[in-house]
């Protein structure tokens, strides 16, 4: 089994480590040196500088050890009793190592700086004297490392959960689009089949329009949202099939606010809604009927309405949104916009069947990074 190795520290990380060590050393030096001056005392400049710099350097070196140790023996709810003795040993090693390293560095640097021999006092007592401060330093390092790692782990879980949620939503959208594609294809083929024997020329024209419709739908198959104008272009191919089917008695009116054509809408949203209107309107009235498509901007929202003048849905006959086209559209709107949308389908106030959808008005330029 091959064990993965942690990458070596980069030059940037080493530089940051040195900058932190030097900064802490200078801050400690200024604090202690100014304290001597405030008390009107006298002390060689190099004495506190060497002491504080060696202390900061020692802390920086031992922090690397503590970082490795904390991640090698993490304290959590299940393992801390087992690792507690190991932490006691590590604390003792940290305290002894800290005092020993500082003593050794100063023993070398003081004579080189012309300050004479360095006297750290009675060393056995010095180890015990420094122990309380070393316990505090060790505990702060361990606590900070575990806190940062816990935050990072929580953040990674949030990102992973968001990625899973996004992936699930994309999978659901793809599934819903797959439901719509064979649905309108089968309906269109059924329409062409019923026309073939009584009007071969019309059936041939409808086959050509269906081919164009399939090409247009495939171009947007992998896109969640497209400009409204593209949806209208796709819809034109579908309406051409219906006009060939019903003739001049089939009418469609489209009313758009000036800037609606550039708004982003769910791909393939118009075709299933208009197909539903055809079933409730023109098909129910043997080819005669009008479908109205209205798209308007209301403040920061796009309002889309498709209404037919057919007989509507008889009372007590199922649910208004139970068809494949309507139910798939409702689910897609829920996935794309969550609570920030509305979708209603049912009989109009005075006639026919009305579908109304409302969702945020946004353009491709606004969504660009």
Secondary structure, 3 states (H helix, E strand, C coil): CCCCCCCCCCHHHHHHHHHHHHHHHHHHHHHHHHHHHHCCCCCCHHHHHHHHHHHHHHHHHHHHHHHHHHHHCCCCCCCHHHHHHHHHHHHHHHHHHHHHHHHHHHHHHHHHCCCCCCCCCCHHHHHHHHHHHHHHHHHHHHHHHHHHHHHHHHHHHHHHHHHHHHHHHHHHHHHHHHHHHHHHHHHHHHHHHHHHCCCHHHHHHHHHHHHHHHHHHHHCCCCCEEEHHHHHHHHHHHHHHHHHHHHHHEEEEEEECCCHHHEEEECCCHHHHHHHHHHHCCCCCCCCEEEEEEEEEECCEEEEEEEECCCCCCCCCCCCCCCHHHHHHHHHHHHHHCCCEEEEEEECCCCCEEEEEEEECCEHHHHCC
